[in-house]
Amino acid sequence: MVSEQKSRYIKVGESGALLAADATAWAAVLDTQTNLMWAVEVLPRMKFTAANKAPAKLAIAGFKDWRLPTAEELFCLADRTRVDPAIDTDFFPNTPASWFWSSTVDASSPSGCAWVVNFGGGYSSWSLQYNEGFVRAVRPGQ
């Protein structure tokens, strides 16, 4: 007997309701391993200062407490069994194979750099804060 593997992700509707895995429209994704909820919408490229502020303006799935993820949180979405993009596209479609800002600044102070996750290859690095990167918002799961 072959057991069916349950996905770690659950689709979340615009009202905040949990949806079936085969739902064709969803606004967010609940990660059952980290208990974080991720916005499906990718915000456009922007500099680090704007990236830190942009999620707070969102109202998705009935929630308004969206923020920029830490480097550790964002890196958990990287799926290194995939490439271009290195993320589960069944739950995160239309994710650019590019890098995304985290809220984690580089430890050397003042460096003017922050950590990013590249979903082209599934790795983490840093970038100068005046460069432009994509943004995916996160919030606590429940």
Backbone as numpy.savetxt, mean C-alpha at the origin, in Angstrom:
# Nx Ny Nz CAx CAy CAz Cx Cy Cz
-6.78 -35.62 -0.79 -7.61 -34.45 -0.79 -6.73 -33.21 -0.79
-7.02 -32.28 -1.67 -6.26 -31.04 -1.77 -6.99 -29.97 -0.98
-6.27 -29.34 -0.06 -6.91 -28.28 0.72 -6.77 -26.96 -0.02
-7.83 -26.18 0.07 -7.84 -24.88 -0.58 -7.11 -23.88 0.31
-6.14 -23.17 -0.26 -5.41 -22.18 0.51 -6.20 -20.89 0.58
-6.40 -20.40 1.77 -7.13 -19.17 1.98 -6.19 -17.98 1.77
-6.68 -16.97 1.07 -5.88 -15.78 0.83 -5.72 -14.99 2.12
-4.62 -14.31 2.24 -4.41 -13.44 3.40 -5.18 -12.14 3.27
-5.70 -11.87 2.08 -6.38 -10.61 1.81 -7.90 -10.79 1.70
-8.62 -9.77 2.16 -10.07 -9.73 2.03 -10.45 -8.40 1.39
-11.27 -8.44 0.36 -11.73 -7.23 -0.30 -12.74 -6.51 0.59
-12.70 -5.18 0.56 -13.57 -4.33 1.37 -14.30 -3.37 0.44
-15.61 -3.31 0.58 -16.42 -2.44 -0.27 -16.38 -0.98 0.15
-16.98 -0.14 -0.66 -17.00 1.30 -0.40 -17.70 1.63 0.92
-18.63 0.79 1.35 -19.34 1.02 2.61 -18.56 0.50 3.82
-17.46 -0.22 3.57 -16.68 -0.81 4.65 -17.00 -2.27 4.90
-17.96 -2.82 4.16 -18.33 -4.23 4.33 -17.29 -5.15 3.69
-17.05 -6.29 4.34 -16.15 -7.29 3.78 -16.85 -7.98 2.62
-16.13 -8.22 1.55 -16.70 -8.78 0.32 -16.14 -10.16 0.02
-16.81 -10.87 -0.84 -16.35 -12.17 -1.31 -15.09 -12.01 -2.16
-14.29 -13.04 -2.22 -13.04 -13.00 -2.98 -13.27 -12.72 -4.46
-14.43 -13.13 -4.98 -14.70 -12.92 -6.41 -15.41 -11.59 -6.71
-15.51 -10.70 -5.72 -16.11 -9.39 -5.94 -15.34 -8.67 -7.05
-16.06 -7.95 -7.88 -15.42 -7.28 -9.02 -15.16 -5.80 -8.77
-15.69 -5.27 -7.69 -15.43 -3.87 -7.33 -15.19 -3.80 -5.83
-14.11 -3.15 -5.43 -13.78 -2.99 -4.02 -12.93 -1.73 -3.86
-12.96 -1.16 -2.67 -12.28 0.10 -2.40 -11.01 -0.08 -1.59
-10.96 -1.15 -0.81 -9.82 -1.38 0.08 -9.59 -2.88 0.23
-8.47 -3.21 0.85 -8.11 -4.61 1.08 -7.66 -4.73 2.53
-8.24 -5.70 3.25 -7.83 -6.00 4.62 -6.78 -7.11 4.57
-5.63 -6.85 5.16 -4.56 -7.83 5.25 -4.73 -8.55 6.59
-5.11 -9.82 6.56 -5.38 -10.56 7.78 -4.11 -10.91 8.56
-2.95 -10.84 7.92 -1.69 -11.13 8.62 -1.20 -9.94 9.44
-1.43 -8.74 8.94 -0.94 -7.54 9.63 -2.05 -6.73 10.28
-3.31 -7.07 9.99 -4.48 -6.32 10.44 -4.41 -4.86 10.00
-3.94 -4.65 8.78 -3.93 -3.32 8.18 -4.89 -3.32 7.00
-5.54 -2.18 6.78 -6.41 -2.01 5.63 -5.71 -1.07 4.65
-5.66 -1.50 3.39 -4.97 -0.76 2.34 -5.95 -0.22 1.32
-5.77 1.02 0.92 -6.56 1.59 -0.17 -6.15 0.92 -1.46
-7.10 0.59 -2.30 -6.79 0.00 -3.61 -6.30 1.09 -4.56
-6.89 2.26 -4.46 -6.50 3.39 -5.32 -5.06 3.81 -5.04
-4.31 3.96 -6.10 -2.95 4.47 -6.01 -2.98 5.97 -6.27
-2.44 6.73 -5.33 -2.37 8.17 -5.55 -1.21 8.47 -6.49
-1.33 9.54 -7.28 -0.30 9.83 -8.27 1.04 10.21 -7.64
2.05 10.26 -8.49 3.40 10.63 -8.04 3.38 12.01 -7.38
4.11 12.10 -6.27 4.25 13.37 -5.57 5.51 13.34 -4.73
5.94 14.50 -4.28 7.11 14.60 -3.41 6.74 14.12 -2.01
7.76 13.84 -1.21 7.59 13.25 0.12 6.67 14.07 1.02
6.85 15.38 1.08 6.03 16.21 1.96 4.55 16.09 1.60
4.23 16.14 0.32 2.84 15.98 -0.12 2.35 14.56 0.15
3.21 13.57 -0.03 2.84 12.17 0.20 2.45 11.93 1.66
3.11 12.61 2.58 2.78 12.46 4.00 1.41 13.03 4.34
0.96 14.03 3.58 -0.31 14.70 3.86 -1.49 14.13 3.07
-1.23 13.60 1.89 -2.31 13.19 0.97 -3.27 12.15 1.54
-2.81 11.08 2.21 -3.76 10.08 2.69 -4.79 10.62 3.69
-4.43 11.60 4.48 -5.33 12.15 5.49 -6.56 12.82 4.87
-6.49 13.13 3.59 -7.60 13.77 2.89 -8.59 12.75 2.31
-8.27 11.47 2.42 -9.09 10.43 1.81 -10.26 10.02 2.70
-11.34 9.61 2.07 -12.48 8.98 2.72 -12.81 7.75 1.89
-12.33 6.58 2.34 -12.46 5.34 1.59 -13.05 4.27 2.50
-13.99 3.51 1.98 -14.61 2.39 2.70 -15.20 2.84 4.03
-15.67 4.09 4.09 -16.29 4.60 5.29 -15.32 5.10 6.35
-14.03 5.17 6.02 -13.02 5.57 6.99 -12.31 6.84 6.53
-11.88 7.65 7.50 -11.17 8.89 7.20 -9.83 8.97 7.92
-9.36 7.86 8.47 -8.10 7.85 9.22 -6.94 7.23 8.42
-6.88 7.53 7.14 -5.84 7.00 6.27 -4.53 7.75 6.49
-3.43 7.05 6.31 -2.10 7.65 6.50 -1.10 6.99 5.56
0.09 7.54 5.53 1.19 6.96 4.75 1.79 5.82 5.58
2.01 4.65 4.99 2.54 3.52 5.76 4.02 3.68 6.11
4.44 2.99 7.15 5.87 2.91 7.45 6.53 2.02 6.40
7.85 2.04 6.36 8.58 1.19 5.41 8.29 -0.28 5.67
8.23 -0.67 6.94 7.97 -2.07 7.28 6.58 -2.51 6.85
5.60 -1.65 7.06 4.23 -1.98 6.66 4.12 -2.13 5.14
4.67 -1.16 4.42 4.58 -1.17 2.96 5.32 -2.36 2.36
6.47 -2.69 2.93 7.27 -3.80 2.41 6.54 -5.13 2.55
5.61 -5.23 3.51 4.83 -6.46 3.67 3.95 -6.75 2.47
3.63 -5.74 1.67 2.82 -5.96 0.46 3.63 -6.49 -0.71
4.94 -6.33 -0.66 5.79 -6.78 -1.76 5.76 -8.30 -1.85
5.48 -8.81 -3.03 5.43 -10.25 -3.28 6.61 -10.57 -4.20
7.66 -11.13 -3.61 8.88 -11.38 -4.36 8.81 -12.64 -5.22
7.61 -13.25 -5.33 7.41 -14.32 -6.31 6.86 -13.74 -7.61
6.65 -12.44 -7.62 6.11 -11.74 -8.80 7.05 -10.61 -9.19
6.83 -10.10 -10.39 7.63 -8.96 -10.85 6.80 -8.12 -11.80
7.04 -6.84 -11.79 6.40 -5.87 -12.70 4.89 -5.96 -12.78
4.12 -5.84 -11.73 4.52 -5.44 -10.38 4.68 -6.62 -9.43
5.46 -6.40 -8.40 5.72 -7.41 -7.37 4.71 -7.24 -6.23
3.44 -7.50 -6.55 2.34 -7.38 -5.59 1.21 -8.26 -6.11
0.33 -8.69 -5.23 -0.79 -9.55 -5.63 -1.80 -8.71 -6.42
-1.77 -8.81 -7.72 -2.63 -8.00 -8.58 -4.10 -8.44 -8.57
-4.40 -9.60 -7.98 -5.79 -10.00 -7.81 -6.49 -9.07 -6.81
-5.72 -8.50 -5.89 -6.27 -7.61 -4.88 -5.82 -6.16 -5.06
-4.67 -5.97 -5.69 -4.13 -4.62 -5.91 -3.89 -4.40 -7.41
-4.98 -4.37 -8.19 -4.82 -4.17 -9.64 -4.34 -2.74 -9.93
-3.80 -2.55 -11.08 -3.36 -1.23 -11.53 -2.25 -0.63 -10.66
-1.48 -1.48 -10.00 -0.34 -1.00 -9.23 0.84 -0.81 -10.18
1.36 0.42 -10.27 2.52 0.64 -11.14 3.74 -0.15 -10.67
4.49 -0.66 -11.60 5.74 -1.36 -11.28 6.80 -0.29 -11.04
6.63 0.42 -9.95 7.47 1.57 -9.62 7.59 1.67 -8.11
8.17 2.75 -7.63 8.37 2.87 -6.19 7.34 3.77 -5.54
7.08 3.45 -4.24 6.07 4.10 -3.42 6.72 4.64 -2.15
6.28 5.80 -1.72 6.78 6.40 -0.49 6.32 5.64 0.74
7.17 5.62 1.75 6.78 5.24 3.11 6.94 6.49 3.96
6.47 6.44 5.18 6.61 7.58 6.09 7.94 7.56 6.84
8.74 6.51 6.63 9.99 6.33 7.36 11.12 7.13 6.73
11.63 8.10 7.48 12.76 8.90 6.98 14.05 8.16 7.23
15.05 8.48 6.43 16.37 7.88 6.57 16.94 8.24 7.95
17.66 7.32 8.57 18.16 7.50 9.93 19.25 8.56 10.05
20.03 8.77 9.00 21.08 9.79 9.09 20.44 11.17 9.01
20.67 11.97 10.03 19.95 13.24 10.15 20.89 14.41 9.96
20.50 15.46 9.27 19.35 15.47 8.36 19.78 14.95 7.00
19.12 13.95 6.50 19.54 13.35 5.24 18.74 13.85 4.06
17.48 14.23 4.28 16.63 14.62 3.17 16.17 13.42 2.35
16.25 12.22 2.95 15.85 10.99 2.27 14.77 10.27 3.07
14.01 9.43 2.39 13.01 8.58 3.04 13.00 7.23 2.35
12.53 6.22 3.07 12.48 4.86 2.55 11.32 4.69 1.59
11.56 3.90 0.56 10.55 3.59 -0.46 10.52 2.09 -0.68
9.43 1.62 -1.25 9.33 0.22 -1.68 9.08 0.23 -3.18
9.87 -0.54 -3.89 9.74 -0.62 -5.34 8.93 -1.86 -5.69
7.75 -1.65 -6.28 6.90 -2.76 -6.67 7.19 -3.24 -8.08
8.27 -2.76 -8.67 8.74 -3.33 -9.92 9.42 -4.66 -9.64
10.29 -4.66 -8.62 11.04 -5.86 -8.29 10.82 -6.37 -6.88
10.07 -5.64 -6.04 9.78 -6.10 -4.69 10.88 -5.85 -3.70
11.56 -4.72 -3.80 12.64 -4.42 -2.86 12.45 -3.04 -2.25
13.22 -2.77 -1.20 13.16 -1.50 -0.50 14.48 -0.76 -0.67
14.39 0.56 -0.67 15.56 1.41 -0.81 15.19 2.77 -0.22
15.96 3.78 -0.54 15.63 5.14 -0.11 15.67 6.06 -1.32
15.04 7.21 -1.16 15.03 8.21 -2.22 15.12 9.59 -1.59
15.64 10.53 -2.35 15.65 11.91 -1.90 14.21 12.40 -1.81
13.90 13.17 -0.79 12.52 13.58 -0.54 11.96 14.52 -1.60
12.80 15.11 -2.41 12.27 15.99 -3.47 11.95 15.22 -4.74
12.25 13.92 -4.78 11.83 13.09 -5.91 10.34 12.80 -5.77
9.74 12.32 -6.84 8.31 12.00 -6.80 8.09 10.49 -6.84
7.24 10.01 -5.95 6.89 8.60 -5.90 5.39 8.44 -5.71
4.90 7.24 -5.93 3.49 6.94 -5.76 3.15 6.78 -4.29
1.85 6.76 -3.99 1.38 6.65 -2.60 0.25 5.63 -2.54
0.33 4.72 -1.57 -0.78 3.82 -1.25 -1.08 4.04 0.23
-2.31 4.42 0.53 -2.72 4.75 1.90 -3.04 3.49 2.70
-2.88 3.60 4.02 -3.14 2.50 4.94 -3.85 3.04 6.18
-4.49 2.12 6.90 -5.14 2.46 8.16 -5.21 1.18 8.99
-5.50 1.29 10.31 -5.67 0.08 11.10 -6.84 -0.74 10.58
-6.73 -2.06 10.68 -7.74 -2.95 10.10 -9.12 -2.82 10.72
-9.26 -2.88 12.00 -10.59 -2.79 12.64 -10.46 -2.25 14.04
